[in-house]
Amino acid sequence: MLYSLFQVLNEAGVSGSGLFRYVSFRATMALVVSLIFATIIGRRIINALQKQQIGEIVRDLGLEGQLQKKGTPTMGGIIIILSILVPALLFCRLDNVYVLLMIVTTVWLGVIGFIDDYIKVFRKNKEGIPGRAKIVGQVGLGVIVAATLYFNDDVVIRSDNAPKLSTTASIEQVEAAAQADMHITKAPVTTIPFVKSHQFDYRDLASWAGDYRNIVGWIVFAIVAIFIITAVSNGANLTDGLDGLAAGTSSIIGAALMVLAYVSSHYYFATYLNIMFIPNSAELVVFMAAFVGATIGFLWYNAYPAQVFMGDTGSLTIGGIIAVFAILIHVELLIPVLCGIFLIENLSVIMQVSYFKYTKKKFGEGRRIFLMTPIHHHFQKKGIPEPKIVSRFWLVCIVLALLTVVTLKIR
């Protein structure tokens, strides 16, 4: 919105208005505005939730400090969603297909999460939305993302190496070189970490399809996208069990994705690092900056002891944003590393449930691998204080984020 306004002002010769041409400036502004916006509206939304008596329903699971959380306002994900959307609408180019997809993702999953929380809080149904309905919503988003990437002409990549530019190249030279690059194509490709020939085309899995290889490859890509969106959004949902855990890890993951998006959207950096160049994707950096600012701002109220919980409104949304963002910059295969915390939370629940059912069938009595799942509750059961668990999970997430970023050079 402001980009278009300042473009007009720049053409009119207004001093300083040209700053809005730069992604780095708009990303910084988006981060700062989202951070301030979250802290300002956070208190007002918390007060409104308290007036409506929208409090957390807590079951006694024998966890230290658990019952003290009873009545804490939930559905605080509204703070995150608004703090993302407002700066994104202000500082992103709204004619960019990638930004539009991220806005659709935020609203889509935010609505699903809100309905889930509404059923739990107002209808006193602790199950919320039926699991199948939630999955249908996540699958629907995956189909929208995959279909847009297939049909939209603005979604292209440069899959081959191009001539390297000098480090002194101007913005105009970089843009001209990008336009002259004849290796721009549309293909369902992704980045394979830790290998030299690091691009993989999903169509290679459909060589048996003959003339239908292209469409089958895109269908495979769509299935992968659906799986990743479902897995990561549910992983974020499971991680949201301790004060500040989901918000803190998500902000760290978001910062790493912002770095990956920036180098992939910059012609010179992509050429130098020998990675995929994704034209028109620079606006994603601005959007992710708003995401990082919103999650950090939310931590102001969600850090231990939490004054508000994000609920499914927030956890499903931030997980979906991370998943779709990774798909758009073609690093979805890095998700198991970058989102390792979410993965472990998911796996701990799957392992626990599967082992319990297996042992109950075999021995007549269900047995457990962990004291309790998701795995952060296992550590609570072992007597480790909640703030220490959260800070250690953050440290692990930082290491995983750094490892993800260095994959740019480690092959």
N, C-alpha and C positions, 0 to 999 in steps of 0.2 A: 504493500500500500504506500508506505513512505518512499520506497524505491522509485515508483512512478512519479511521485510528487517532486522529489529532489532531482530526478532526471530532467523534468521540465525546467526547474530552477537552474540547473547546470547549463542547459541550452540557452537560458536567458542571461547567462553570465554572472549568476549570483555566487559570490565568493564562498568557498567551503562546501558547496553543495555536491561537488564531485566526489566527496568522501564516500557517498553511498554506492559508488561504483565498486568499491572494494569489499570483497566477501569478509576479509579479516575484520574490517571496521564494523560491518553489520552484525557479524557473529559476536563480537565483543559487546556491542550494544544489546543484542538479544539476550546474552547471558546475564548482563547486569540488570536489565529491565525485568527479566523473569525472576531473578533472585529477589529484587526489591519488591516486585509485585506479589510474590508468594508470601513474603514476610508481612506485608501490609494487609492483604486480604485474608491471610491465614487466621489471624485473631478474630476477624469479623465472621468468618465462616464457622469457626469453632464455637463462637458464642451463639450463632444461629442454630447449630446442631444441638448444642446444650439446651436451648429453649424448646426445641422440638423433641427433647429427650431421646435423641438418636444415639444411644450408648451401646457399647460392646456387650454382647451376651457371652458370659464366660462359664465354661463347665469346669468343675473341679477335677483336674487331672493330676493333682499332687505335685504341681510345679511351684517352685519358690517364687513368691511375689505375684502369682497368677491372679488370685482373687482381688488384689488391690487394683487390678486393671478393669474390674467390672464397672460399667457405666461410663468409661472413657469414650468420648465421641468417635464414631466411625464414619465411613463415607468421606473421609478427608481427601480421597483421591480427587475430589472436585477442585481442591486447591492446586494440585499438580496439573490437571487438565487445563484449567483456565490460565495458569502461569505459563503453559506451553503455547496455547493457541493465541493469546493476545500478542506476545512478542513475535510469534511466527507471522501473524497477519500484518504486523507493523513493518517488519524488517525483511521478510522473504519476498521474492518475486512470485506473485500469485499466478503468473502464467506458466510456471514451471511444473511439468508433470510429476516430478519427484516430490515436490512440496505438496502438491494436491493429494498424492497418494498418502503421504504422512499425515496430512490433516484428516483425511478419510479414516485412516487407521486409528488415530487418536479418538475421534468422535465415535466410530463404530464400536470399538472395544470399551470405550467409556460408557456408552449406553448399555451394553451387555452387563458390565460390572455394576452399574447403577441399579439396573433392574434386579440383579442378584442380591445386592445389599438391601434394596427396598423390601424384597420378599422376606429376607431374614429379619430385618429390624421391625417393619411395620406389620407384617403378617405373622411374625413370630414363628416362622418356618426356618429352622436352622439349616435345612438342606439347600435353600435358595433355589435358583434355576436348576431344573433337571440337567444332569450331566450331558445328556444327548443334545439338549437344546443349546447348551453352551458350546459344545463341539461343532454343531451345525453353524453357529455364528462365526466361529474361528475358521472353519472350512470355507464359508462364504467369503470371508476377507481374503483368504489365500487365493481363491478363484479370481477375485477382483484384481489382486496384485499381479498374478500371472497373466491374466488376459490383457491388462493394460500394458505390461512389458512386451507382450507379443504384438498387439495391434497398433500401439502408438508409435508414430514415425519418429518422434523425438528421442526415443529410447534406443540408443546405439552405443557401441563400444569400439575401441581400437584394439584389435586382438594381436596385431603384428607389431614388431619393433619399427620405430620411425627414426629418422636422422636426429641425432642429439643436438640440442641448442647450446649456445654459449651461456655461461652463468650471468653474463651481462645483458642478455636479451631483454628487450623492453616488452611491456604488456602487449603492445601492438604487434611486435614480431612473433610473440608466442601465439596470439590469436590467429595471425595470418598463417603460421605454420600448422596450427590445428585445422584450419579450414582447408589447407592444401594437402593435408594428409589423406591419402587415398585408401588407407587401410580401415576406414570406418565401416562397421557392419552391424547387423542385428543378429545376435545368436544367443542361445541359452548356455552361456559359459559361466564358469566360476573359478575361483582361485584355490589351488591346492597348496596348503602350507608345507614348508620344510622340504620342498623338492624344486629342482632347477627348472624343469619344464612344467611350470606351475599353473598352466591354464588347462581346464578340463571342459570339454563340450558335452553336454548331456545327450546330444544327438549321436555321440559315439556308442551309446548304449542301445541305439535303435538302428544299427547298421543292417539288421535283419529285415527292417521294414521297407526296404527298397525306395520306391518313389514317395512313400509316406514318412521317410526318415525325419524330415524337418518337423512335421506336426507331432509325431510321436515323441521326438526329443523335447518339444515344448510341453507336452503332457507330462513327461517324466519330471521336468523342471517344476511344473505346477504341483505335482504330488509332493515333491521335496519341500516346496515353499509352504504348502499346507501343513506338513508334518512339523516343520521348524516353527511356524507361528503358533501352532497348538502346544508344542513342547515347551517353548520358551515362555509363553504367557502363563501356562500352568506352573512352570518352574518358579516364575516370579511370584505367583500366587502362593505357592507352598513356602517360599522363602520369607514371606511377610508374616512371620510368627513371633519376632522379637523386636523390641523398640529400635527403630533406625536401621534394621538389617537390610530390608529390601530397598529402601531409598538410598542408603549409602552405597551398596554394591551396584545399584543401577547408575548412579552418578559416575562411578569409576568406569563402568562399562561404556557409558555414553561418551566419556572423555576419550577413551581409546578409539571408539568408532569415529569420533570427530577427526582425529588425526588421520585415520585410514581414508576417510572421505575426502579430506583436504588434498592429500597427495594423489589420490586417484582422479580428482577433478582438475588438477593442475598439470598442464601439458608437459612442462619441463620436468617437474618432479617425477611424473609417471614415466617419462622417457629415461631419466637418469636412473631410477630405481628398477627399470625394466618390469614395470607392473602395468596392469590394465588401465588405460586412459578412458574415462567415462565422461563424454561431453555433456554439458548442461547440468551436471550433478553437484556443482559447487554450492548451490542453494541448500543442499542437505546439511552443509556445515553450519549454516545459520540456524536451521531448524534444530539440529542436535545441540547447539549452544544453548538454545532456549530450554531444551530438555534437561541439560545438566544444571542450569540455573534453577529450574523449577524443582528438581529433586533435592538439590542442596538447600534451597529455601524451605522446602517442606521439612527437612531435617531439623530446622530451628524449633519446630513444634513436636516432631516425631522422635527426636533423640531421647534416650532414657533420662528420666521417666517420661514416657510419651504423654502429650496433652491431647493427641488425636491419632487415630489409626487411619491408614489409607483405605482399608477395606478392599473388596474386589473391584470397586470403582477405579482405584489407583493401580493395584497390582496387575490386573489383567491388561490394563492400558500400557503400563511401562514395559511389561514383557512383550506385548505385541509391537510396540514402537521399536524396541531393540531388534526383534526378529525381522520385521519388514525392512528396517534400515540396513541391516546386514545383507539382506537379499538384494536390495537396490544397488549396493556397491559391490555385489558379487563376492562377498567373503563369508557366505553362509556356512562353509565348511570349517571356518574358524570358531564357530559358535561353541563347540564342545570345550575349547580352550578358554575363550574369552568369558563365556558364561558358565565356567566350571562350577561355580557355587550353585547356580540353578540346576545344573546337571546332577550334582551330588544329592541335592534335595529331592529331585525327582526319583533318582535311582534308589535312594534309601527307602522311600515309600513303596516303590515297586518290589524291591527285594523283600521288605518286611511282609507285605501282603502275600506275595507269592509263597514265601517260605512258611508263613503261618498256615495257609491253605494246604500246602503240601504235607506238612507234618500232622495237621489235623486229620487229613485223609489217611495217612499212613499209620500214625500212632494213636489216633483217636483224641489227641490233645494238641492244640496249636502251640507252636514254639516261636520265639522271636530271635532275630539277629541283633537288633538294637533294643535298648531299654525303652525307647519311644521314637516315633518318627513324626514329621520330618527330622532329619538328623540333628538340627540345632536343639531340639528338645531332648535328644539323647544326652547331650553334654549338660543340659540343665539338670537332668536326672542324676548325673554324676556329681552334682553339687557345684559346678562352675558358675560363678555369678554371671547374670545376663549381660552386663556391659562388657565383660571380658570376652565372652563368646562372640559378641557383635564385633568388637575391635579386632579380634583374631580373624574372623571371617573377612573383614575389610582388608586386612593385610594380605591374606591369601588372594583376594580379588585383585589387589594392586599388582601382585607378582604375576598373576595370570594376564592382566591387561598389558603389562610391560612385555611379557613373552609374546603376546599377540602382535604388538607393534613391531618387535624386532624380527618377526617373520618376514618383514619387508626386505631384510638383508640376509637372514639365515635361510639358505636353501641348499 
